[in-house]
């Protein structure tokens, strides 16, 4: 869990350096949600963490939910983008498993 928090912290610093970052408090859990313009967030996830989009979906309210994953590790980041193009890191972590049936591909 500590590594996921470290990754989120490094992402925050990298995107702040781009000048595109601002913080929004999540009232339900008191956690900090990190939001940026989508292009900046995608660039940092790719360059700093080697992550790319591996899954995408559309919510009933028109938000895009994307899962970014590293190709060889189990590191992942879940991002939600609103209609204005603002993307927020919702969760980041390790040990992502796409196949939960017990079979590894």
N, C-alpha and C positions, 0 to 999 in steps of 0.2 A: 504494500500500500504506500510505503514511503517513496518508492521510485515513481509511482504515478503522480504523487504530489510534486515531486521534484520536476518531472516532465512538464506538468502544468505550469510550474513556476518559471521554468526556462522558456516555455512558449509565451508566457506573459511578458517577460523581459524582451524577447526577440520582437514581438509585435509592437510593444511600446516604442522600441527603437525605430520601427517603421512609421511611427506617428499616427497609427490608425486605431490604437487601443483605447477603450474606456471600460470601466467596471460597472456592472449592474448587480445589485444585491438580489439574491433569491429569497423572498420573504418566507417561504414555506420551511426552509431548512437552515436559514442563516448562512448558507454557503455563498461564496462569491462566484458569479458566473462571468466568464471572460468573453467579451464580444468584440468583433472586428469586422471590417469589410471582408467579404468572402474570398476575394482574390489574395489578399494578404495572409489570411489564415491558411488557405490551401498551400501557398508558397512556403510558409514556415513549417507546416506539417511535413511537406515534402523534403525541404532542404535540411532541416534540423533533426527530423525524426524518421525520415525515409518512408513516411506513410502516404498512401494514396487511397482514393475512394474505392471501396469494394462492395458497397451496398447503398442503395438510396431508396427513399420512399416519400410519399406525399401525405401530410396529415389532412384531416377533415377541415382544418382552418387555413389550409394553403401554405403551411410551412414545409420546408424540405428537411428531412432527417437523413443524415449521411453517416456511414460508418467508415472511418479511415483506419487502415491497418498496415503494419509493416509486413513485407512479403515473406520474411523468414522467421521473425520472432512472433510472439503472441501479444505484442503491444497494440493498443487500439485507442481511438479517440472518437467519441460520438458528438456530432455537431448538428445544430438546428439552425436553419437559415430562414429568416422571415421574408415577406414579399418585398421589402425595401432593399434586400441584399445584405442585411446585417446578419452575421453568423456568430453563434455562441457555442463555446465548448461546454457541453452539458456534463459529460463524464470523460475520464481518461483512465486507462488501466492496463493490466497485463492479464495473461492467461485466457485470452479469447479463444473460444472453441466454436467453430462453425458446425462441426458434426458432433452432436450431443448423443448420438445413438451408441457411442462406444467404439465406432470404427474410425480410424484415422485415414485420411486420404493423402 
